Structure formats: C-alpha cells, structure tokens
C-alpha cells in the first residue's frame, strides 16, 4: 500500500512539473521572436534587459513620438519590401561584412559610407573600451582600421543566427542622390583622396574621356561628375568588380529585406535618431558626436541639385532607376530637380 502511494505521488509530481514546463513554453511562444530569444539568453541568467527588449517595451507602452516614428519606418520598410522585391538569393556570410557586432550591448550596426558611419564606428569603439573614452577623440583612420570592430561575417552560421534573433539591429540611411553627390565630392574633388583618385579616377578617365591628358591618365584627379555617373551606368563597371562601398546602394550593403532592422535612422534626423538608439542601449555619459548643422545639410541638398542640373534627362532617368530601390525602401521622394519625364 505504501509503495502504491509513493508511486502515485511520483506520478503526480511529474505531471505537475510537466504542466509547469508547458505553461512556461506557452508563455514564451506568445512573445515576439526577439523577446522570446532574449529571454532565453539573458532572463534566466539575471542579466538586465538588452536594447531590443527596451525597444519592445516602448512599442508595448504608451505611445512616444520618436518611438512612433521608428515604428512607422519599420512598417514602411516591411511594406516596401513585400511590394517591390522578388525572390532573392540566399545570403552568404560575405554579404554580412558591413554588419558590425557589439556583443557587450547586444547590437548589430550596418554601416553605409557617407551616412555618419565614421562617428558610429567611433561610438561602438568607445562603448567597447574598458576605460571611458570620448568618441570624438578617436581618429578617423583608427575607427576604420580593419579588425577593430567584429563583423557578422566573421561568425559561424549558428552564431550569426542567434545574434540576428537576439540583438538590436540598426542602420542609418541618406537621400540616395545627396549621398552620391557627397561621395563624389569627398573622393574625387578633395586633395587628400589622391590614392582613391589614382585607383578609380584613372580608370574612369581612361575608359570615358576622349584624348585624355597624360597627367589625368596618371593621377585621375579631375574626374567630372558626368564621367563619374557614366562610369556607374557602364555595364562593364559591375561586370568587372562590385561597386565601391561609397556608391553602392544602401539596400545592397545592408539587405534590409532579408535582415530584420529594428531602427532605421536617417542622416536628415541624425541627432534625434542617434540619441534614440543610445537611449535604448543605456550607456551613461555617452553622446553621439554633434552632427553637421542644419545649414550644412541644406548645402548638401543644393550641392546635389547643382551637380545634377547639367546631367541630361536620359542619364538622370537611368541613374534614378539604378538607385530606385533605396528611394522606395527608405521612403525618400524623387528629387524635385530631376527631369524624368
């Protein structure tokens, strides 16, 4: 009789334990995948909530103006992806080279050149430093030095997948033609880009300029904007090698229709969006370097307008078609200065 009672007690305890496990599993299954994964990796070990969980809490709580802006951007990106993308190839690890990893704070940042990426790399380096460091004190060449920040491409598929699931992923984008104009000015008009001009400028001059001067062939220092655009549109350019990252399309660098991005920051609202991301991370005393003043941002717009005014409508249309996905995915209007019809 005692043995029978003992067996019933064991069976009852086992049933209660199984029911408890099922209850926990059911509770987790009702949470979004990001919250579910974060709980699995951090909640039981007593860690504080990470940035992705903080964003989830904002989405579930009272509506805040800036949180609502970013919620709308995520929804617009998801909607644009569903309407404007077809079946795509599987991503390879090398496709994730631009996604930088901060394991300490649970962050994934996809950097796009000419969209404040130097300062974002400085901020990530400052956060990973064992001592308090001012991001602005980090030289640009050190921020861009290979290997200073780990890339998602450096990890195994299993490690990539759980980081994509559990970490806050963000990127910053910019009006595509203003970014393109900025890349041209920075790489082909500034005297400190001599090595860049020799590498790309000389091949542009050799391919596209009739009867070039020997000095231009040797230095590539005087590439015209129309020549630069013709180089981008030339089928041989993409056939011979990928676009340089400074003028590659943002969607081709960061794959926003294949990867989940929780925050889509914009260069045009850099100060507010950077503060929003850092607020989610919660690093005391860390501030994003001051962005360019509004007057300089307006100058960038006029600079792009001035450069494009001498480009024929035929080439404007072809170039717009080349960068069209960036306009659509990130909700940028067609520039009013273009003559597309």
C-alpha positions as CSV (number, residue, x, y, z in Angstrom):
1,X,0.0,0.0,0.0
2,X,2.8,2.4,0.9
3,X,4.6,1.6,-2.4
4,X,1.4,2.3,-4.3
5,X,1.0,5.7,-2.6
6,X,4.6,6.5,-3.3
7,X,4.2,5.7,-7.0
8,X,1.1,8.0,-7.2
9,X,3.0,10.8,-5.5
10,X,5.9,10.5,-8.0
11,X,3.4,10.4,-10.9
12,X,1.6,13.5,-9.6
13,X,4.8,15.4,-9.1
14,X,5.9,14.5,-12.7
15,X,2.5,15.7,-14.0
16,X,2.7,19.0,-12.2
17,X,6.3,19.5,-13.4
18,X,5.3,18.8,-17.0
19,X,2.3,21.2,-16.7
20,X,4.6,23.9,-15.4
21,X,7.0,23.5,-18.3
22,X,4.2,23.6,-20.8
23,X,2.9,26.8,-19.2
24,X,6.4,28.5,-19.4
25,X,6.7,27.3,-23.0
26,X,3.3,28.6,-23.9
27,X,4.0,32.0,-22.3
28,X,7.3,32.3,-24.3
29,X,5.5,31.3,-27.5
30,X,3.1,34.2,-27.2
31,X,6.0,36.7,-27.1
32,X,7.6,38.1,-30.3
33,X,10.6,36.1,-31.5
34,X,13.0,38.8,-30.5
35,X,11.7,38.9,-26.9
36,X,11.5,35.1,-26.7
37,X,15.1,34.7,-27.8
38,X,16.3,37.5,-25.4
39,X,14.5,35.9,-22.5
40,X,16.2,32.6,-23.3
41,X,19.7,34.0,-23.4
42,X,19.5,36.7,-20.7
43,X,16.5,36.5,-18.4
44,X,17.3,33.2,-16.6
45,X,20.9,34.4,-16.0
46,X,19.7,37.6,-14.3
47,X,21.1,40.0,-16.9
48,X,19.5,43.4,-17.4
49,X,17.2,43.9,-20.4
50,X,19.0,44.5,-23.6
51,X,18.4,47.2,-26.2
52,X,16.0,45.0,-28.2
53,X,13.9,44.4,-25.2
54,X,13.9,48.1,-24.4
55,X,12.5,48.8,-27.9
56,X,9.9,46.1,-27.4
57,X,8.8,47.7,-24.1
58,X,8.5,51.1,-25.8
59,X,6.3,49.5,-28.5
60,X,4.0,47.9,-25.9
61,X,3.8,51.0,-23.7
62,X,2.3,54.5,-24.0
63,X,3.0,55.9,-27.5
64,X,6.1,58.2,-27.6
65,X,6.6,60.5,-30.6
66,X,10.0,59.3,-31.5
67,X,9.2,55.6,-30.9
68,X,6.2,56.0,-33.1
69,X,8.4,57.5,-35.9
70,X,10.6,54.4,-35.8
71,X,7.7,52.1,-35.7
72,X,6.3,53.7,-38.8
73,X,9.7,53.5,-40.6
74,X,9.9,49.7,-39.8
75,X,6.4,49.2,-41.1
76,X,7.1,51.2,-44.3
77,X,10.2,49.2,-44.9
78,X,8.4,46.0,-44.4
79,X,5.6,47.1,-46.7
80,X,8.0,48.3,-49.4
81,X,10.0,45.0,-49.3
82,X,6.8,43.0,-49.7
83,X,5.7,45.1,-52.8
84,X,9.0,45.7,-54.6
85,X,11.2,42.7,-54.1
86,X,11.1,39.4,-55.8
87,X,12.6,36.1,-54.9
88,X,16.2,36.7,-53.8
89,X,19.3,34.5,-53.5
90,X,20.3,33.2,-50.1
91,X,22.7,35.5,-48.2
92,X,26.3,34.3,-47.8
93,X,28.5,35.2,-44.8
94,X,30.4,37.7,-47.0
95,X,27.1,39.6,-47.6
96,X,27.2,40.5,-43.9
97,X,30.6,42.2,-44.0
98,X,29.0,45.6,-43.3
99,X,27.1,44.4,-40.2
100,X,29.2,45.2,-37.2
101,X,28.7,43.4,-33.9
102,X,28.8,44.7,-30.3
103,X,28.3,41.6,-28.1
104,X,28.6,43.5,-24.9
105,X,25.5,45.6,-25.6
106,X,23.7,43.3,-28.0
107,X,23.9,45.5,-31.1
108,X,24.2,45.0,-34.8
109,X,25.0,48.1,-36.9
110,X,25.1,48.0,-40.7
111,X,27.3,50.8,-41.8
112,X,26.8,52.8,-45.0
113,X,29.6,55.1,-46.1
114,X,28.7,58.8,-46.3
115,X,26.0,58.3,-43.6
116,X,27.9,59.2,-40.4
117,X,29.5,55.8,-40.3
118,X,32.8,57.1,-39.1
119,X,31.1,58.6,-36.0
120,X,29.1,55.4,-35.4
121,X,32.2,53.3,-35.5
122,X,33.8,55.8,-33.0
123,X,30.8,55.3,-30.7
124,X,31.0,51.5,-30.9
125,X,34.7,51.6,-30.2
126,X,34.1,53.9,-27.2
127,X,31.4,51.6,-25.9
128,X,33.7,48.6,-26.2
129,X,36.6,50.4,-24.4
130,X,37.4,49.3,-20.9
131,X,38.0,53.0,-20.0
132,X,35.7,55.9,-20.6
133,X,36.6,57.4,-24.0
134,X,35.2,60.3,-25.9
135,X,34.2,59.1,-29.4
136,X,35.4,62.3,-30.9
137,X,38.9,61.7,-29.6
138,X,39.2,58.5,-31.7
139,X,40.9,59.3,-35.1
140,X,39.0,58.5,-38.2
141,X,41.7,56.2,-39.5
142,X,41.6,54.2,-36.2
143,X,37.8,54.0,-36.5
144,X,38.1,52.5,-40.0
145,X,41.0,50.2,-39.3
146,X,40.3,46.6,-40.3
147,X,39.6,44.3,-37.5
148,X,38.9,46.9,-34.8
149,X,35.2,46.0,-34.8
150,X,34.0,42.4,-35.4
151,X,31.7,41.8,-38.4
152,X,28.8,39.5,-38.5
153,X,30.5,37.7,-41.4
154,X,33.3,36.6,-39.0
155,X,31.0,34.2,-37.2
156,X,29.6,30.7,-37.9
157,X,26.0,30.3,-39.3
158,X,24.7,29.3,-35.9
159,X,26.4,32.3,-34.2
160,X,25.1,34.6,-36.9
161,X,21.5,33.3,-36.5
162,X,21.2,33.8,-32.7
163,X,22.7,37.3,-33.0
164,X,20.2,38.2,-35.7
165,X,17.5,36.9,-33.4
166,X,18.5,38.4,-30.1
167,X,20.3,41.7,-30.9
168,X,19.0,45.2,-31.8
169,X,19.8,45.7,-35.4
170,X,20.0,49.3,-36.8
171,X,21.2,51.2,-39.8
172,X,21.4,54.8,-40.9
173,X,20.4,55.9,-44.5
174,X,20.5,59.0,-46.5
175,X,18.7,60.5,-49.5
176,X,20.4,58.5,-52.3
177,X,21.5,61.3,-54.7
178,X,22.7,63.5,-51.8
179,X,24.8,60.6,-50.6
180,X,26.1,60.0,-54.2
181,X,27.0,63.7,-54.5
182,X,28.8,63.6,-51.2
183,X,30.8,60.6,-52.3
184,X,31.8,62.3,-55.5
185,X,32.9,65.5,-53.7
186,X,34.7,63.6,-51.0
187,X,36.6,61.1,-53.2
188,X,37.1,62.9,-56.4
189,X,37.3,66.6,-55.5
190,X,39.2,66.6,-52.3
191,X,43.0,66.7,-52.5
192,X,43.5,64.1,-49.7
193,X,41.9,61.4,-51.8
194,X,44.9,61.1,-54.1
195,X,45.2,57.3,-53.7
196,X,41.5,56.8,-54.3
197,X,41.7,59.1,-57.4
198,X,44.6,57.0,-58.8
199,X,42.7,53.8,-58.3
200,X,39.3,54.8,-59.6
201,X,39.8,58.2,-61.3
202,X,42.4,56.9,-63.7
203,X,40.2,54.1,-64.9
204,X,37.3,56.4,-65.4
205,X,39.4,58.9,-67.4
206,X,40.9,56.0,-69.5
207,X,37.6,54.5,-70.3
208,X,35.3,57.5,-70.8
209,X,37.4,60.6,-71.8
210,X,38.4,61.1,-75.4
211,X,42.0,62.1,-75.8
212,X,42.8,62.4,-72.1
213,X,45.8,64.5,-70.9
214,X,48.7,62.3,-69.7
215,X,48.5,64.0,-66.3
216,X,44.8,63.0,-65.9
217,X,45.7,59.4,-67.0
218,X,48.4,59.2,-64.3
219,X,46.6,60.9,-61.5
220,X,42.8,60.7,-62.1
221,X,42.4,63.9,-60.2
222,X,40.0,65.8,-62.4
223,X,37.1,63.4,-62.9
224,X,33.9,65.3,-63.9
225,X,30.6,64.4,-62.3
226,X,29.1,63.4,-65.7
227,X,32.1,61.0,-66.2
228,X,31.6,59.5,-62.7
229,X,27.9,58.9,-63.4
230,X,28.7,57.4,-66.8
231,X,31.1,55.0,-65.1
232,X,28.4,53.9,-62.7
233,X,26.0,53.2,-65.5
234,X,28.6,51.4,-67.7
235,X,27.8,47.7,-67.7
236,X,31.5,46.9,-67.6
237,X,31.8,48.5,-64.1
238,X,29.6,45.9,-62.4
239,X,30.8,43.1,-64.6
240,X,34.5,43.7,-63.7
241,X,34.0,44.2,-59.9
242,X,31.4,45.2,-57.3
243,X,30.6,48.8,-56.8
244,X,32.8,50.6,-54.2
245,X,31.0,50.8,-50.9
246,X,30.9,54.6,-51.1
247,X,28.4,54.5,-54.0
248,X,27.0,51.0,-53.6
249,X,23.2,51.1,-53.0
250,X,22.3,51.0,-49.3
251,X,20.0,48.0,-49.8
252,X,22.8,46.1,-51.4
253,X,25.1,46.7,-48.5
254,X,22.6,46.0,-45.7
255,X,20.0,43.7,-47.2
256,X,17.0,45.3,-45.4
257,X,14.5,42.9,-47.0
258,X,16.4,39.9,-45.8
259,X,17.5,41.0,-42.4
260,X,15.3,42.5,-39.7
261,X,16.2,46.1,-38.8
262,X,14.7,47.4,-35.6
263,X,15.7,51.0,-36.1
264,X,16.1,52.8,-39.4
265,X,17.9,56.0,-38.7
266,X,18.2,58.8,-41.2
267,X,21.0,61.3,-41.9
268,X,18.4,64.0,-42.1
269,X,17.4,63.5,-38.5
270,X,20.8,62.2,-37.3
271,X,20.8,63.9,-33.8
272,X,17.4,62.6,-32.8
273,X,17.8,59.1,-34.2
274,X,21.3,58.6,-32.7
275,X,20.0,59.7,-29.3
276,X,17.1,57.3,-29.6
277,X,19.5,54.3,-30.3
278,X,21.9,55.3,-27.5
279,X,18.9,55.7,-25.1
280,X,17.9,52.1,-25.9
281,X,21.5,50.9,-25.2
282,X,21.6,52.9,-21.9
283,X,25.3,53.7,-21.7
284,X,25.6,56.6,-19.1
285,X,27.6,59.7,-20.3
286,X,28.0,58.5,-23.9
287,X,26.9,61.0,-26.5
288,X,26.9,60.8,-30.3
289,X,29.3,63.4,-31.9
290,X,27.5,66.5,-32.9
291,X,26.1,66.1,-36.4
292,X,26.6,68.8,-39.2
293,X,24.5,71.9,-38.6
294,X,21.2,72.2,-40.5
295,X,22.8,74.9,-42.7
296,X,25.4,72.4,-43.9
297,X,22.7,69.8,-44.6
298,X,20.9,72.3,-46.8
299,X,24.2,73.0,-48.6
300,X,24.4,69.2,-49.3
301,X,21.0,69.3,-51.0
302,X,21.9,72.4,-53.1
303,X,25.2,70.7,-54.0
304,X,23.4,67.7,-55.4
305,X,20.9,69.9,-57.2
306,X,23.8,71.8,-58.8
307,X,25.7,68.7,-59.9
308,X,22.6,67.1,-61.4
309,X,21.4,70.1,-63.3
310,X,23.9,69.6,-66.1
311,X,23.1,65.9,-66.5
312,X,20.7,65.0,-69.3
313,X,17.2,63.7,-68.5
314,X,18.1,60.4,-70.2
315,X,21.0,59.8,-67.8
316,X,19.0,61.2,-64.8
317,X,16.3,58.5,-65.5
318,X,18.9,55.7,-65.8
319,X,20.6,56.8,-62.6
320,X,17.3,57.0,-60.8
321,X,16.4,53.5,-61.9
322,X,19.8,52.3,-60.6
323,X,19.1,53.8,-57.1
324,X,15.3,53.4,-57.2
325,X,15.1,50.7,-54.5
326,X,16.8,52.9,-52.0
327,X,14.3,55.6,-52.7
328,X,11.4,53.2,-52.3
329,X,12.6,51.2,-49.3
330,X,13.5,54.1,-47.2
331,X,10.6,56.4,-48.2
332,X,12.6,59.2,-50.0
333,X,10.7,61.3,-52.5
334,X,12.0,61.7,-56.0
335,X,14.2,64.9,-56.0
336,X,12.3,67.8,-57.5
337,X,15.3,69.0,-59.5
338,X,15.3,65.8,-61.7
339,X,13.8,65.9,-65.2
340,X,12.5,62.3,-65.5
341,X,9.6,62.9,-68.0
